[in-house]
Amino acid sequence: MSNADNWQGDVLRDLRGGGPQPAPQGGTGPAGQGAAAPAPPGPGPDPAPPVAPRTPHAPPHPAAQAPPAAQAPPVAQAPPAVEAVRPENDVPPPRPAGARATRTPDSRPAVDPSLAGASRKPRNGEPFTVRAARAIWRTVSSSVAREVAEVSRTAESLQQPVTTGRQIAVTSIRGGAGKSTVAALLGTTYAHYRQDPVLFVEADPALGSLPIRLGAESLRWTTGDVADIVQPQMSLLDITGYLVQLRDNAWLLPGSQGQIGAMLDFRSYERVMVSLRRYFGVTVVDCETLPAEVARVALTASQACVLTTPATLDGVASTHAVLQWMRGLPPHVIGGTVVVLTEQAPHSGIDTAEAVRTLRSTGTSVHVLPYDRHLADGGAIRTELLAQATRTAATRIAADAFQLSQKRH
């Protein structure tokens, strides 16, 4: 394999290195990439003499030392919990030469400390009686081998190597459809099964819940901030200094610090994605609801789209109308779309099987994310507490979206 195709190896070597390393040569990113320029000692309007760049505050994750994704054996396990990793120090990363001066934002907690007492102990996604009955059934059933074989096939499809980073946009046509929850589940699944880095991008600055779902403790740099700093020649170590590090070699770029009034225009979004996408095997974008401008740009640039909708009569009817309209667009638009019906109550008010058949008649892939008590609580997602049906559905949705993304370049 040529150096131009071995971009994943370059990324992993960047993560393993203790200090700054040259940016990948001939990689899949924009042309003209070279070694990262030395960084000035800190932000400010007046240039200062260059000093030796230091390692960004987010240390490389141990998972980055794993072999490339193409050699990873199938894994038949549920994704682990996502927990934020607190940096060892709280100093801003270096800014490369040529980057525009910007104010270093203060770090803010993802959840107001005064609300810490409002949360209860996380619940398991399904009652104890259901878990006990399933354990007994698995003991006496002969279908366990088939289940293991299916999980192994799904894991193998999720671990397929990529030559360029895949972007998967998650959006909806209305709020409250479980968009951020689905984005968190998908990215967590990719981070668990794949060996290359996975990036979460929150392109919804209007008090998005993605950082809370991912268990991030504090937020500093946002998508809008990084748009004024990022440069194509930056190395992966420079980039990760502006991101929130998560478990399993995953990273988060939040859209806001939980404050009202944050803005993100489509040009800033484009600058960020063009510069970042070459470092990550899969990027999951939590978009604004349609038809917002940034959401439309994200859908255009992504290789696959996940459209979430509540499993209600009005949600299904609205989604069916949107899919009928999408049939008039180029075939790759609806061909690269996965619809997810999210059940937000223990007993849905519609016949989900009939709703799935109706939506599939438009030529798109449709899945159901069943009701889960743990997801309904709205806090950080701990995958070991998810119901078995939820883990299975999330893995299938992730595999389906990834397979569709492989068909478009």
Residue pairs with C-beta under 8 A, 6 or more apart in sequence:
2 26
3 10
3 25
3 26
4 26
4 27
4 28
5 163
7 24
7 27
7 28
7 163
7 164
7 278
8 68
8 69
8 70
8 161
8 162
8 195
8 196
8 281
9 68
10 24
10 27
11 24
11 196
11 197
11 236
11 279
11 280
12 64
12 65
12 66
12 68
12 195
12 196
13 21
14 21
14 24
14 235
14 236
14 237
14 279
15 60
15 61
15 64
15 65
15 197
15 236
15 237
15 240
15 249
16 60
16 64
16 65
17 60
17 237
18 55
19 53
19 55
19 237
20 36
20 53
20 55
20 235
20 237
20 238
21 36
21 235
21 237
22 34
22 35
22 36
22 235
23 33
23 34
23 35
23 36
23 233
23 234
23 235
23 236
24 33
24 278
25 33
25 34
27 33
27 278
28 163
28 164
28 165
28 278
29 232
29 274
29 275
29 277
29 278
29 279
30 232
30 274
30 275
30 278
32 232
32 233
33 232
33 233
34 233
35 233
35 235
36 53
36 96
36 233
36 234
36 235
36 237
36 238
37 96
37 97
37 98
37 233
38 50
38 51
38 52
38 53
38 96
38 97
39 50
39 51
39 53
39 54
39 93
39 94
39 95
39 96
39 97
39 238
40 47
40 48
40 50
40 51
40 94
40 95
40 97
41 48
41 51
41 94
42 48
42 92
42 95
42 104
43 92
43 95
43 101
43 102
43 103
43 104
44 101
45 101
50 97
53 94
53 238
54 94
55 237
56 93
56 94
56 237
56 238
56 240
56 241
56 242
57 87
57 88
57 89
57 90
57 91
57 92
57 93
57 241
58 85
58 87
58 93
58 240
58 241
58 243
58 244
58 245
58 251
59 87
59 88
59 245
60 237
60 240
61 85
61 245
61 247
61 248
61 249
63 195
63 247
63 248
63 249
64 197
64 249
66 72
66 195
66 249
67 195
68 161
68 195
68 196
69 159
69 160
69 161
69 162
69 194
69 195
69 196
69 281
70 159
70 160
70 161
72 159
72 193
72 194
72 195
74 152
74 153
74 155
74 156
74 159
75 155
75 159
75 192
75 193
76 148
76 151
76 152
76 155
77 192
78 383
78 384
78 386
78 391
78 395
79 188
79 189
79 191
79 192
79 193
79 248
79 383
79 391
79 394
79 395
80 192
80 247
80 248
80 383
80 384
81 215
81 247
81 380
81 381
81 382
81 383
81 384
81 385
82 184
82 188
82 191
82 214
82 215
82 246
82 247
82 248
82 250
82 380
82 381
82 382
82 383
83 215
83 246
83 247
83 380
84 110
84 214
84 215
84 216
84 217
84 218
84 244
84 245
84 246
85 245
85 246
85 247
86 217
86 218
87 245
90 107
92 104
92 220
92 241
93 238
93 241
93 242
94 238
94 241
95 101
95 102
95 229
96 231
96 233
96 234
96 238
98 231
98 233
99 228
99 229
99 230
99 231
100 228
100 229
102 225
102 228
102 229
105 220
105 221
105 222
105 225
105 257
106 220
107 218
107 219
107 220
108 218
108 219
108 220
108 257
108 258
108 259
109 217
109 218
109 219
110 211
110 212
110 216
110 217
110 218
110 219
110 258
111 212
111 258
112 258
119 379
120 377
122 374
122 377
122 379
122 380
122 382
122 385
123 373
123 374
123 377
123 385
124 131
124 373
124 374
124 385
124 387
125 372
125 373
125 374
125 375
125 385
125 386
125 387
125 390
126 372
126 373
126 387
126 388
126 389
130 387
131 388
134 388
138 144
151 395
154 395
154 396
154 399
155 193
155 395
157 399
157 402
157 403
158 189
158 190
158 193
158 194
158 395
158 398
158 399
158 402
159 193
159 194
159 195
160 402
160 406
162 196
162 281
162 282
162 406
164 277
164 278
164 409
165 277
165 278
165 279
165 280
165 281
165 282
165 283
166 281
166 282
166 283
166 303
166 304
166 402
166 405
166 406
167 273
167 277
167 282
167 283
167 285
167 298
167 301
167 302
167 303
167 304
167 405
168 186
168 282
168 283
168 284
168 285
168 302
168 303
168 304
168 305
168 306
168 401
168 402
168 405
169 285
169 287
169 295
169 298
169 299
169 302
169 304
169 305
169 306
170 179
170 180
170 182
170 183
170 186
170 284
170 285
170 286
170 287
170 305
170 306
170 308
171 179
171 287
171 288
171 289
171 290
171 295
171 298
171 299
171 305
171 306
171 307
171 308
172 178
172 179
172 289
172 290
172 307
172 308
172 309
173 289
173 290
173 307
173 309
173 318
173 319
173 322
174 289
174 309
174 310
174 315
174 318
175 289
176 310
176 344
177 289
177 308
177 309
177 310
177 315
177 342
178 308
178 310
178 340
178 342
178 344
178 369
178 375
179 204
179 286
179 287
179 289
179 308
180 204
180 208
180 209
180 210
180 213
180 286
181 209
181 213
181 342
181 375
181 381
182 306
182 308
182 340
182 342
182 369
182 397
183 200
183 210
183 213
183 284
183 285
183 286
183 306
184 200
184 210
184 213
184 214
184 381
185 369
185 381
185 394
185 397
185 398
186 284
186 306
186 394
186 397
186 398
186 401
187 198
187 200
187 214
187 250
187 282
187 284
188 214
188 248
188 250
188 381
188 383
188 394
189 394
189 395
189 398
190 198
190 281
190 282
190 284
190 398
190 402
191 198
191 246
191 247
191 248
191 249
191 250
192 248
194 281
194 282
195 249
196 249
196 280
196 281
196 282
197 236
197 249
197 250
197 251
197 279
197 280
197 281
198 248
198 249
198 250
198 251
198 280
198 281
198 282
198 283
198 284
199 243
199 250
199 251
199 252
199 253
199 276
199 279
199 280
199 282
199 283
199 284
200 210
200 214
200 246
200 250
200 251
200 252
200 253
200 283
200 284
200 286
201 223
201 253
201 255
201 272
201 273
201 276
201 283
201 284
201 285
201 286
202 208
202 210
202 211
202 223
202 252
202 253
202 254
202 255
202 256
202 286
203 223
203 255
203 264
203 269
203 285
203 286
203 287
203 288
203 294
203 295
203 298
204 210
204 255
204 286
204 287
204 288
204 289
205 222
205 223
205 224
205 255
205 256
205 262
205 263
205 264
206 256
206 262
206 288
207 256
207 258
207 260
208 254
208 255
208 256
208 286
209 378
210 252
210 254
210 255
210 286
211 219
211 244
211 252
211 254
211 258
212 378
212 379
212 380
213 379
213 380
213 381
214 246
214 252
214 380
214 381
215 246
215 380
215 381
216 244
216 246
216 252
216 254
218 244
219 244
219 254
219 256
219 257
219 258
220 257
221 242
221 243
221 253
221 254
222 253
222 254
222 255
222 256
222 257
222 262
223 253
223 254
223 255
223 264
223 268
223 269
223 272
224 255
224 262
224 263
224 264
224 268
225 242
226 242
226 253
226 272
227 267
227 268
227 269
227 271
227 272
228 268
229 242
230 239
230 242
230 271
230 272
230 275
230 276
231 275
232 274
232 275
234 275
236 279
239 275
239 276
239 279
240 251
242 253
243 251
243 252
243 253
244 251
244 252
244 253
244 254
245 251
245 252
246 252
251 280
253 272
253 276
255 262
255 264
255 286
256 262
264 294
265 293
265 294
266 293
266 294
266 296
266 297
269 294
269 297
269 298
270 297
270 301
273 283
273 285
273 301
276 283
277 283
282 402
285 298
285 302
287 294
287 295
287 298
287 299
288 294
288 295
289 295
290 296
290 322
299 305
299 333
302 336
302 405
303 336
303 404
303 405
303 406
303 407
303 408
303 409
304 336
304 337
304 338
304 401
304 402
304 404
304 405
304 408
305 333
305 336
305 337
305 338
306 337
306 338
306 339
306 340
306 397
306 401
307 319
307 322
307 337
307 338
307 339
307 340
308 339
308 340
308 342
309 315
309 316
309 318
309 319
309 339
309 340
309 341
309 342
310 341
310 342
310 344
311 341
311 342
311 343
311 344
311 348
311 350
311 352
311 355
311 368
312 348
312 349
312 350
313 349
313 350
315 341
316 341
316 350
316 355
316 358
316 359
319 339
319 359
320 358
320 359
320 362
323 334
323 337
323 339
323 359
323 362
323 364
324 362
326 333
326 334
326 337
326 362
326 364
327 334
327 362
327 363
332 408
334 362
334 363
334 364
335 363
335 364
335 404
335 407
336 404
336 405
336 407
336 408
337 364
337 365
337 404
338 364
338 365
338 366
338 367
338 397
338 400
338 401
338 404
339 359
339 364
339 365
339 366
339 367
340 366
340 367
340 368
340 369
340 397
341 352
341 355
341 356
341 359
341 366
341 367
341 368
341 369
342 369
343 352
343 368
343 369
343 370
343 371
344 371
344 376
345 371
346 371
348 371
352 368
356 366
356 368
359 366
360 366
365 400
365 404
367 393
367 396
367 397
367 400
368 393
369 390
369 393
369 394
369 397
370 387
370 389
370 390
370 393
372 386
372 387
372 389
372 390
373 387
374 381
374 382
374 385
374 386
374 387
374 390
375 381
375 386
375 390
383 391
386 394
